[in-house]
């Protein structure tokens, strides 16, 4: 804590950041992500239900292995944003953001006055349980903890420039699954209209100095190549659950065929 955010350094240097997502509540999966050399690990708390100490343990596991934990939280709950930053998330991610005003709400929840409304409480992991000076901790939080949102609704397309113009916004994750639902094509994540929206998001982000993350499924490398060529700065390599599902389903069937 209170050191440089390695993911932020990678992005500022123009290098591609590679990470994954953990849906399970296992700190061991987060540790493994770091020991395998991944740059970031998104801990999901939107579709995975966690309202206990499990996320704190996962963030501690990230500190052990050196991976940067990005915590996705529910929108419209500023208290969850504050708590995520207090327990040491390297960045937060808020889903379903469609306007600059909604980005501003995230900023106000994440930043201390005068920019935001966040209350101070240094008795937390990121402030080393009050052993760091409050002024140093506040400076570190503003400079190192990343603020991210998800672009995943057709409504956001007409407001991309306004969204990306919010200075404190650092990165966006393009959610192709929800976007496909919003255009009436559920599950068609490769639909031309979805890809056009991704391109528009990348172009707007580039104009305003923001970073774009895109998740990839199997075949992971082939899918990642296309998004890197489109200009994505961060690639999220599946999820622990989906990766296991792919391996167990395909390889299990292949092994069954070994029996003559």
Rosetta blueprint (number, residue, H / E / L):
1 X L
2 X L
3 X L
4 X L
5 X L
6 X H
7 X H
8 X H
9 X H
10 X H
11 X H
12 X H
13 X L
14 X L
15 X L
16 X L
17 X E
18 X E
19 X E
20 X E
21 X E
22 X E
23 X L
24 X L
25 X L
26 X L
27 X H
28 X H
29 X H
30 X H
31 X H
32 X H
33 X H
34 X H
35 X H
36 X L
37 X L
38 X L
39 X L
40 X E
41 X E
42 X E
43 X E
44 X E
45 X L
46 X L
47 X L
48 X L
49 X L
50 X L
51 X L
52 X L
53 X L
54 X H
55 X H
56 X H
57 X H
58 X H
59 X H
60 X H
61 X H
62 X H
63 X H
64 X H
65 X H
66 X L
67 X L
68 X E
69 X E
70 X E
71 X E
72 X E
73 X E
74 X L
75 X L
76 X L
77 X L
78 X H
79 X H
80 X H
81 X H
82 X H
83 X H
84 X H
85 X H
86 X H
87 X L
88 X L
89 X L
90 X L
91 X E
92 X E
93 X E
94 X E
95 X L
96 X L
97 X L
98 X L
99 X L
100 X H
101 X H
102 X H
103 X H
104 X H
105 X H
106 X H
107 X H
108 X H
109 X H
110 X H
111 X L
112 X E
113 X L
114 X L
115 X L
116 X L
117 X L
118 X E
119 X L
120 X L
121 X L
122 X L
123 X L
124 X L
125 X H
126 X H
127 X H
128 X H
129 X H
130 X H
131 X L
132 X L
133 X L
134 X H
135 X H
136 X H
137 X H
138 X H
139 X H
140 X H
141 X H
142 X H
143 X H
144 X H
145 X L
146 X E
147 X E
148 X E
149 X E
150 X E
151 X E
152 X L
153 X L
154 X H
155 X H
156 X H
157 X H
158 X H
159 X H
160 X H
161 X H
162 X H
163 X H
164 X H
165 X L
166 X L
167 X L
168 X L
169 X L
170 X L
171 X E
172 X E
173 X E
174 X E
175 X L
176 X H
177 X H
178 X H
179 X H
180 X H
181 X H
182 X H
183 X L
184 X L
185 X L
186 X L
187 X L
188 X L
189 X L
190 X L
191 X L
192 X H
193 X H
194 X H
195 X H
196 X H
197 X H
198 X H
199 X H
200 X H
201 X H
202 X H
203 X H
204 X H
205 X H
206 X H
207 X H
208 X L
209 X L
210 X L
211 X E
212 X E
213 X E
214 X E
215 X E
216 X E
217 X L
218 X L
219 X L
220 X H
221 X H
222 X H
223 X H
224 X H
225 X H
226 X H
227 X H
228 X H
229 X H
230 X H
231 X L
232 X L
233 X L
234 X E
235 X E
236 X E
237 X E
238 X E
239 X E
240 X H
241 X H
242 X H
243 X H
244 X H
245 X H
246 X H
247 X H
248 X H
249 X H
250 X H
251 X H
252 X H
253 X H
254 X H
255 X H
256 X H
257 X L
258 X L
259 X L
260 X L
